[in-house]
Amino acid sequence: MRKKASLMLGLVSCLLLTGCFDVEQSLVLQKDLSGKAGFSMKVDMESMVLTMLQMQRSMTGQEGAPTAAEIEKAKAEFLASKKTEEKMDPAKQKAELEKSLPKGVKLLDSSFTDEGLNMAANFLFGFDNVSKLKQIRFPKEKKEGEAEAAQAGPGSENPFDEPFADLQIVEQGNTLLVTSKATNPMQEQKEQMKESGMSLDPEMEKQIEQAFKGLRIAWKIEAPFEVIEHNATRKEGNTLYWEYTLDTMKKMTAEQAAQGIRVKYKKG
């Protein structure tokens, strides 16, 4: 029982940094490889609150689904705990982000909304060369002692702190190959937990999937070049779309997951 409780608490530490992700990244390229890049993320914490409630019930030996009253109480407690936390200053975050951007990259627009259980952030960057997007990193606000605590447990790294870190641009003659990793935050959480020595039994796997049930990851690339080959899920005009949900990611083969986002263009 003690071991199970320890594992459950480890999972809670992961879930506190997750929630239900809806992430979309976009890239609009010009012929000289300048352009615009967008990053938007919506986080619905309701599934996380429900998962944590189910875990708490399991740890105390309660069976069956939680009642409506229990769910509402859990939501109220979560919202109350948020009010006691130091709120992020969007203006300060924007200023720090602009200061950290590499030369040749500008923040054209940004917004952040926090509506209790739902949060959303949107960013639009302009760049003089697409290769510089890899250097974008969102600044973090760290409180005293937070760095040490973050390193102590799983789930401390947000896979979207560097939204374009996996973007690769390879020019070969008159071709341009654009690739990026297909980020799967649920799988990354599982891997971090395993690396920390946590055993993922079927019950815990189910709890993790419950927390990420509304997961959606999307990429959109628009370019004025002829497409030679691609693995997008759909194409409209000069725009390619990659859209993944929890179900489609679970069905991916290891080869498909490793291939990620991929398109080869013919320039000129």
Secondary structure, DSSP 4 states (H G I P E B T S, - for coil): -HHHHHHHHHHHHHHTT--EEEEEEEEEE-TTS-EEEEEEEEEE-HHHHHHHHHHHHHHTT--SPPPHHHHHHHHHHHHHHHHHSPPP-HHHHHHHHHHHSPTTEEEEEEEEEEETTEEEEEEEEEESSGGGGGG--------TTHHHHHHHSTT-S-TTSSTTTT-EEEEETTEEEEEE----HHHHHHHHHHHTT----HHHHHHHHHHTTT-EEEEEEE-SSEEEEE--SEEETTEEEEEEEHHHHHH--HHHHHH-EEEEEE--
